[in-house]
Amino acid sequence: MRVLHIANWYPTKDSYSANFIRNHYRCAKTISDSTLVHVEVRYGAPKFQTNLHLDNEEKYILLYAPLPPSRVVEALTLLLLLFALLSFRLRGKTFDLYLFHIAYPLLAQVRLLKRILNKPMAILEHWTAYQKGFNLPEGSPGRRRIGEIFHHQIPLLTVSEALRDDIVEFCGTDSFDQYLVPNVISEDIFYPRDRGERKAVVFLTVANWSSPNKRLMLVVEAFHRLCQAGEDLQLRIAGEGEQLLDARAFLANHPETLERVTFLGNFLDPTGLAEEMANADALLHPTAFETFSLVCAESLFCETPVLASNVEPIPTFVGEMNGMLIENNVDSWEVGLREFLGCRERYRTGHLGDDVRSRFNGEAVAGIMKQTFETILERWKA
């Protein structure tokens, strides 16, 4: 089974962003003859980069340009994609399945690509943007163009039911085959470490704090209240974004609490993040929406309990046996943190992550992928 993975977002040597796509690709390689090409138009000084001529299995074709209108991005993306497909064809490389990681803008010209490829295609979607309708007005041309992608019976793979339901609502149809393929967590990176003896309880929170879905101030204010009550706590905040400005401004008025807060910066190295998770007494994850919530699963792989907002799909793998689900207001977060402090010993079982490890390890997800790919190919032949 030969599979070409086409990704519009992928890690580079300068960034670990979208490492979850790389994990999916490497998982797929264990059950198929897979090749990946990263096709993307990026904002920046004009520059063209490609390694299509090399024989490695992770290829890229990138175009940097001043930020153009969306229709121009769509056209440039199509040109890059056609160039990549032609390169494979000229080298005699054929594929049984074309798997597009993130549909837009790669499939903005889906009709044309279906005719050119004339082979099974599938979409593996990871993007949260469907929940907010890409911030486009209802009925706008851009929203219709993106929604049109899903009106061509292309099988859809999503990392959660919540994301699948958002896409169905966004595009207004469910007339395509639907499959769930969860994210992959690396047991070589995310595993328990010895926390050692210490007095203070250490909380960790990590996110892209530029995302409007994240709610950093909920945990900062709740943490401050507990510090005022005399609890011996530490809060470590990883990530970057505008919400850190609000947190710093708030803490500047409370220097006693600020002394217990560490800002770790843009924490994207998986090994370093795993060490932080394994050293924490709990991960705090305040959020309004998730497509999967990798950080919650990664934390549980490290045997670190998760205190997270009670939003889908987090409750599908976080509950009273391995953490707490908390409503999105400061009072509820304060109560949740207090409850955790009173019962945290119950989470030191050594089996906190058994459920997520059984569901999201590489072998388990590879089995789901294999069955999914084979089903898609069988239905295409039929």
C-alpha positions in Angstrom: 0.0 0.0 0.0 1.7 3.2 -1.3 0.5 6.4 0.4 1.4 10.0 -0.4 0.9 12.3 2.5 0.4 15.9 1.5 0.6 18.4 4.3 0.1 22.1 4.3 1.5 22.4 7.8 4.5 20.5 9.0 7.5 20.9 11.4 10.7 22.3 10.1 14.3 22.5 11.6 13.3 25.8 13.1 9.9 24.9 14.6 8.2 21.9 16.2 4.8 23.3 15.4 2.5 20.7 13.9 4.6 17.8 15.3 1.4 15.9 15.6 1.2 15.6 11.8 4.8 14.2 11.7 3.8 11.7 14.4 0.8 10.6 12.2 3.0 10.3 9.2 5.7 8.3 11.0 3.0 6.0 12.4 1.6 5.5 8.9 5.1 4.4 7.7 4.9 1.4 10.0 2.0 0.0 8.1 2.4 1.4 4.6 5.0 2.5 2.0 4.5 6.2 2.8 6.1 9.4 1.4 5.3 12.9 2.6 5.5 16.2 0.8 5.1 19.5 2.7 3.4 22.1 0.4 3.0 25.5 1.8 2.9 29.2 0.9 4.3 31.2 3.9 4.5 34.8 4.8 8.0 36.3 4.4 10.5 37.8 2.1 10.2 36.2 -1.4 12.0 32.9 -1.4 11.5 29.4 -2.9 12.7 26.3 -1.3 12.4 22.6 -2.3 14.1 19.3 -1.8 11.9 17.3 -4.3 15.0 16.3 -6.2 16.4 14.4 -3.1 15.6 10.8 -2.3 14.5 11.3 1.3 11.0 10.4 2.3 10.0 13.8 3.9 10.0 16.3 1.1 9.0 19.9 0.9 8.2 22.7 -1.5 7.8 26.1 0.2 7.2 29.5 -1.2 7.7 32.6 1.0 5.9 35.7 -0.2 4.4 38.9 1.3 1.0 38.0 2.7 -1.4 38.0 -0.3 -5.2 37.7 -0.5 -6.6 34.2 0.2 -7.4 33.6 -3.4 -3.8 34.2 -4.4 -2.6 31.8 -1.6 -5.0 29.2 -3.0 -3.7 29.6 -6.5 0.0 29.5 -5.4 -0.6 26.5 -3.3 -2.2 24.7 -6.3 0.8 25.5 -8.4 3.2 24.2 -5.8 1.1 21.0 -5.4 0.9 20.4 -9.2 4.7 20.9 -9.4 5.2 18.3 -6.7 2.8 15.8 -8.2 4.5 16.2 -11.6 7.9 15.7 -10.0 6.7 12.4 -8.5 5.2 11.3 -11.9 8.3 12.1 -13.8 10.3 9.9 -11.4 7.8 7.1 -11.9 6.6 7.2 -8.3 2.9 6.1 -8.1 0.6 5.9 -5.1 -2.5 4.0 -4.1 -3.8 6.7 -1.8 -3.4 10.5 -1.5 -3.9 11.6 2.0 -4.2 15.4 2.5 -3.4 16.6 6.0 -5.6 19.7 6.5 -8.0 20.3 3.6 -7.6 24.1 3.0 -6.0 25.5 1.0 -4.6 22.3 -0.5 -8.0 21.2 -1.8 -9.4 24.6 -2.7 -9.5 23.3 -6.4 -10.8 19.8 -5.4 -12.6 19.1 -8.7 -9.4 19.7 -10.7 -7.3 17.5 -8.4 -9.8 14.7 -8.4 -9.6 14.6 -12.2 -5.8 14.8 -12.3 -5.2 12.1 -9.6 -8.0 9.8 -10.5 -7.0 7.7 -7.4 -8.4 7.4 -3.9 -8.1 10.6 -1.9 -8.7 11.2 1.8 -8.5 14.1 4.2 -7.0 13.9 7.7 -8.1 17.0 9.5 -6.6 18.6 12.6 -7.7 22.2 12.4 -9.8 24.0 15.1 -10.9 26.7 12.6 -14.1 24.9 11.7 -15.6 25.4 15.1 -15.4 29.2 14.6 -16.3 29.0 10.9 -12.8 30.3 10.0 -14.1 33.6 11.4 -15.8 34.2 8.1 -19.4 35.5 7.9 -22.2 33.0 7.2 -22.7 32.7 3.5 -19.5 34.5 2.5 -17.6 33.4 -0.6 -14.6 32.2 1.3 -16.7 30.1 3.7 -18.5 28.6 0.8 -15.3 27.7 -1.0 -13.9 25.9 2.0 -17.1 24.1 2.7 -17.3 23.0 -1.0 -14.3 20.8 -0.4 -16.4 18.4 1.6 -19.1 18.0 -1.0 -17.2 15.6 -3.2 -17.5 12.3 -1.2 -13.8 12.4 -0.1 -13.4 10.2 3.0 -12.7 12.3 6.1 -10.4 11.2 8.9 -10.5 13.3 12.1 -8.7 13.1 15.4 -12.0 13.3 17.4 -15.7 13.2 17.1 -15.9 16.8 18.2 -13.9 18.0 15.2 -15.8 15.7 12.8 -19.1 17.2 14.1 -17.8 20.8 13.7 -16.8 20.0 10.1 -20.2 18.5 9.3 -21.9 21.6 10.7 -19.6 23.9 8.9 -19.9 22.4 5.4 -23.6 21.4 5.7 -23.2 17.8 4.6 -22.2 14.4 6.0 -22.3 12.6 2.7 -18.8 11.3 3.0 -17.2 8.3 4.7 -16.1 9.3 8.3 -13.3 7.7 10.3 -11.7 8.5 13.7 -7.9 8.3 13.8 -6.6 9.7 17.1 -3.3 11.5 17.6 -0.2 9.6 18.4 1.8 10.1 21.6 5.4 9.0 21.6 6.1 6.7 24.6 9.9 7.3 23.9 9.4 10.9 24.9 6.4 11.1 27.2 6.9 8.7 30.1 7.0 9.0 33.9 10.1 10.4 35.8 10.9 10.5 39.4 9.6 13.8 40.9 11.7 13.5 44.1 10.8 15.0 47.4 9.6 18.6 47.7 7.3 20.8 49.7 5.6 23.0 47.1 3.0 21.6 44.7 4.0 22.4 41.1 1.3 23.2 38.5 2.2 23.4 34.8 0.1 25.0 32.1 1.1 25.1 28.4 -0.6 26.4 25.3 -0.5 28.8 22.4 -1.7 31.8 24.5 -2.5 33.7 21.3 -5.4 31.4 20.7 -8.8 32.9 21.7 -9.8 29.4 22.8 -7.3 29.3 25.7 -8.2 30.9 29.0 -4.9 31.6 30.9 -6.3 34.1 33.4 -8.7 31.5 34.8 -5.8 29.5 36.3 -3.7 32.6 37.1 -6.5 34.1 39.2 -7.4 30.8 40.8 -3.8 30.2 41.6 -3.5 33.6 43.1 -6.4 33.0 45.4 -4.9 29.8 46.8 -1.5 31.5 47.3 -3.3 34.2 49.3 -4.9 31.5 51.4 -1.4 30.2 52.4 -1.0 27.2 50.1 2.6 26.4 49.1 2.4 26.4 45.3 4.4 27.0 42.1 3.0 27.7 38.7 5.0 27.2 35.5 3.6 28.7 32.4 4.9 27.5 29.0 4.1 29.0 25.6 3.8 32.5 24.1 1.0 34.9 23.1 -0.9 38.0 24.0 -2.6 36.5 27.1 0.8 36.5 28.8 0.6 40.3 28.9 -2.6 40.1 30.9 -1.1 37.5 33.2 2.0 39.7 33.8 -0.1 42.8 34.3 -2.2 41.0 36.9 0.7 39.5 38.7 2.6 42.8 38.8 -0.1 43.9 41.3 0.5 40.8 43.4 4.3 40.4 43.9 4.0 37.6 46.5 2.2 35.5 43.9 4.5 36.6 41.1 7.4 35.1 43.0 5.8 31.7 42.7 5.2 31.9 38.9 7.8 31.0 36.3 7.4 31.9 32.6 9.1 29.3 30.5 8.7 31.0 27.1 7.9 29.3 23.8 8.2 25.7 24.9 8.0 23.6 21.8 10.8 21.0 22.2 9.0 17.7 22.9 11.7 16.3 25.2 11.8 19.5 27.3 8.0 19.6 27.5 7.8 16.0 28.6 10.3 16.7 31.4 8.3 19.6 32.6 5.1 17.5 32.5 6.7 14.6 34.4 8.0 17.0 37.0 4.7 18.7 37.6 2.1 17.6 40.2 -0.7 18.4 37.7 -1.2 19.9 34.3 -3.8 22.7 34.2 -5.5 23.2 30.8 -8.0 26.0 30.7 -9.6 26.1 27.2 -12.9 26.8 25.5 -12.5 24.3 22.7 -10.2 21.5 21.6 -9.9 19.2 18.6 -8.1 16.5 20.6 -5.9 18.1 23.3 -2.5 16.6 22.8 -1.1 18.2 26.0 -3.7 16.5 28.2 -2.9 13.1 26.7 0.9 13.7 26.8 0.6 14.6 30.5 -1.2 11.4 31.3 1.5 9.4 29.5 3.9 11.0 32.0 1.6 9.9 34.9 0.7 13.5 35.6 -2.9 14.2 36.4 -4.9 16.7 34.3 -7.2 19.4 35.5 -8.9 20.7 32.4 -11.9 22.6 31.2 -15.0 20.5 30.8 -15.2 20.8 27.0 -15.2 18.2 24.3 -13.4 16.0 23.5 -11.3 16.1 26.7 -13.9 14.1 28.7 -13.4 11.2 26.3 -10.1 10.4 28.1 -9.9 12.6 31.2 -12.1 11.9 34.3 -12.1 11.4 38.0 -9.7 8.5 37.7 -6.9 10.6 36.2 -7.8 14.2 36.8 -10.7 16.7 37.1 -13.0 18.4 34.6 -13.7 22.1 35.6 -16.2 24.6 34.3 -14.7 27.8 32.8 -15.0 30.3 35.5 -12.5 31.4 38.2 -14.6 30.2 41.1 -14.8 26.7 39.6 -11.0 26.6 39.0 -10.3 27.7 42.5 -12.5 24.9 43.9 -10.9 22.4 41.5 -7.4 23.3 42.6 -8.4 23.1 46.3 -10.0 19.7 45.7 -6.9 18.5 44.0 -4.7 19.6 46.9 -6.8 17.7 49.3 -6.7 14.4 47.3 -3.6 14.4 45.2 -2.2 11.3 46.8 -4.9 9.2 45.1 -3.3 10.0 41.7 0.0 8.5 42.6 -1.0 5.0 41.5 1.5 4.4 38.7 -1.4 3.5 36.4 -2.8 6.9 35.8 -2.0 6.8 32.1 -2.9 3.2 31.4 -6.0 4.0 29.4 -4.5 6.7 27.2 -1.4 4.6 26.6 -3.5 1.8 25.4 -5.5 4.0 23.0 -3.0 6.6 21.7 0.3 4.7 21.5 1.9 4.2 18.1 1.0 0.5 17.7 -2.7 1.2 18.5 -3.0 4.1 16.2 -1.2 2.3 13.4 -3.7 -0.5 13.6 -6.5 2.0 13.2 -4.8 3.6 10.3 -4.2 0.3 8.5 -7.8 -0.7 8.8 -8.9 2.8 7.7 -6.6 2.9 4.7 -7.6 -0.6 3.6 -11.3 0.2 3.9 -10.9 3.4 1.8 -9.1 1.4 -1.0 -11.7 -1.4 -0.9 -14.6 1.0 -1.2 -12.8 2.8 -4.1 -12.4 -0.4 -6.0 -16.0 -1.3 -5.3 
